[in-house]
Amino acid sequence: MKTALIFGSSGLVGSHLVSLIINNNNYNKIKLFTRSELKIYNSKIEIIKTDFNNLEIHKDSIIGDDCFFCIGTTRKNTPDKNKYIKVEYNLPVEVAKIAK
């Protein structure tokens, strides 16, 4: 059995992914990394309240078989170029380095 790591589970894509993985018998554990509490209840799910400005403190939790990154934004919602780059590039790269 496998463990899935999901970043961005509260968004449109992430929430659909969570539903798919809950129903997938290959996964017995799903770790959701989120800024706030989610109202998702399933025996497979572990919710990890995450400080995305300091992912290193969560490195002991970022352990699993498959890692899914569903966090994203648009230029319209994040007009500040540095914040946009952080969400669209820096966060996924940092998660990938830790998960590796």
RODO-2510 file (C-alpha; in nm, 4 decimals, decimal comma):
residues 100
     n   res          X          Y          Z
     1     m     0,0000     0,0000     0,0000
     2     k     0,1091     0,3537    -0,0763
     3     t     0,1008     0,6980     0,0828
     4     a     0,0025     1,0031    -0,1213
     5     l     0,1179     1,3543    -0,0364
     6     i    -0,1132     1,6283    -0,1641
     7     f    -0,0353     1,9994    -0,1586
     8     g    -0,3302     2,2191    -0,2551
     9     s    -0,6113     1,9827    -0,1634
    10     s    -0,8665     2,2590    -0,1023
    11     g    -0,8595     2,3967    -0,4568
    12     l    -1,0527     2,2811    -0,7606
    13     v    -0,7951     2,0351    -0,8949
    14     g    -0,6714     1,9222    -0,5533
    15     s    -1,0187     1,8467    -0,4189
    16     h    -1,0967     1,6266    -0,7195
    17     l    -0,7622     1,4525    -0,6776
    18     v    -0,8395     1,3804    -0,3106
    19     s    -1,1688     1,2176    -0,4118
    20     l    -0,9951     1,0017    -0,6705
    21     i    -0,7244     0,8878    -0,4315
    22     i    -0,9703     0,8134    -0,1498
    23     n    -1,1398     0,5697    -0,3872
    24     n    -0,8115     0,4225    -0,5123
    25     n    -0,7298     0,0969    -0,3324
    26     n    -0,3566     0,1393    -0,3999
    27     y    -0,3406     0,4103    -0,1323
    28     n    -0,3947     0,3430     0,2345
    29     k    -0,2834     0,6876     0,3554
    30     i    -0,3293     1,0396     0,2212
    31     k    -0,1410     1,3302     0,3774
    32     l    -0,2987     1,6676     0,3021
    33     f    -0,0695     1,9665     0,3497
    34     t    -0,2863     2,2746     0,4016
    35     r    -0,2848     2,6215     0,5559
    36     s    -0,6172     2,5724     0,7312
    37     e    -0,8358     2,2976     0,8699
    38     l    -1,0312     2,1058     0,6098
    39     k    -1,3650     1,9424     0,6617
    40     i    -1,2692     1,6142     0,4986
    41     y    -1,3260     1,3021     0,7019
    42     n    -1,1893     0,9694     0,5887
    43     s    -0,9819     0,7084     0,7685
    44     k    -0,7095     0,7361     0,5014
    45     i    -0,6605     1,1096     0,5515
    46     e    -0,4110     1,2885     0,7741
    47     i    -0,4340     1,6681     0,7660
    48     i    -0,1076     1,8496     0,8273
    49     k    -0,1476     2,2207     0,8984
    50     t     0,1421     2,3626     0,7031
    51     d     0,3513     2,6773     0,7218
    52     f     0,4382     2,7234     0,3543
    53     n     0,6904     2,9930     0,4469
    54     n     0,8918     2,7345     0,6415
    55     l     0,8492     2,3930     0,4784
    56     e     1,1651     2,2600     0,6447
    57     i     0,9780     2,2234     0,9751
    58     h     0,7485     1,9740     0,8002
    59     k     1,0224     1,7615     0,6397
    60     d     0,9515     1,4663     0,8708
    61     s     0,5915     1,4630     0,7430
    62     i     0,6783     1,5048     0,3748
    63     i     0,7442     1,1344     0,3351
    64     g     0,5384     0,9159     0,1060
    65     d     0,5271     0,7288    -0,2211
    66     d     0,3637     0,9794    -0,4565
    67     c     0,3647     1,3583    -0,4250
    68     f     0,1002     1,5744    -0,5933
    69     f     0,1351     1,9521    -0,6101
    70     c    -0,1929     2,1294    -0,6914
    71     i    -0,1136     2,4755    -0,5575
    72     g    -0,1359     2,7511    -0,8147
    73     t    -0,2433     3,1047    -0,8822
    74     t    -0,2981     3,3456    -1,1680
    75     r    -0,1277     3,6729    -1,2500
    76     k    -0,4645     3,8442    -1,1943
    77     n    -0,4944     3,7055    -0,8381
    78     t    -0,1248     3,7555    -0,7640
    79     p    -0,0038     4,0655    -0,9490
    80     d     0,3123     4,0913    -0,7366
    81     k     0,5751     3,9182    -0,9518
    82     n     0,7778     3,7888    -0,6544
    83     k     0,4726     3,6348    -0,4858
    84     y     0,3633     3,4821    -0,8156
    85     i     0,7071     3,3225    -0,8686
    86     k     0,7032     3,1919    -0,5120
    87     v     0,3700     3,0108    -0,5644
    88     e     0,4273     2,8930    -0,9204
    89     y     0,7965     2,8029    -0,9007
    90     n     0,9671     2,8252    -0,5612
    91     l     0,7084     2,6268    -0,3589
    92     p     0,6900     2,3297    -0,5996
    93     v     1,0691     2,3130    -0,6250
    94     e     1,1112     2,3281    -0,2469
    95     v     0,8496     2,0563    -0,1920
    96     a     1,0151     1,8375    -0,4546
    97     k     1,3587     1,8762    -0,2947
    98     i     1,2269     1,7823     0,0491
    99     a     1,0129     1,4956    -0,0804
   100     k     1,3007     1,3518    -0,2803
***
